[in-house]
Amino acid sequence: MASRGPAAAAARTAFREQADAKGHAVENARLAVAGLETAFGMGALERTPALSMMLADLAVALDAGDADGGEKLGGKSAEAARFIMRAIGRELERA
């Protein structure tokens, strides 16, 4: 399975560190998703159906602020991003 081994472990660690980083939750989520996309592309992690659904939900939360002319996203989008990021982290441990 593609989600085993040192590359998968490193990708999970990088995701966790980015998700837990200080700063704005939405920006941290964008950076963490970019890292996941890289890991999926390299074959280090397998994109499960559950991960795909969670990433789609996260994209909605992250894109919510774009309608506001690119302003910083408000608390609801940040809270949704944090919630979904925790779920993605749990799923990554099972993937």
Secondary structure, 3 states (H helix, E strand, C coil): CCCCCHHHHHHHHHHHHHHHCCCCHHHHHHHHHHHHHHHHHHCCCCCCHHHHHHHHHHHHHHHHHHHHCCCCCCHHHHHHHHHHHHHHHHHHHHC
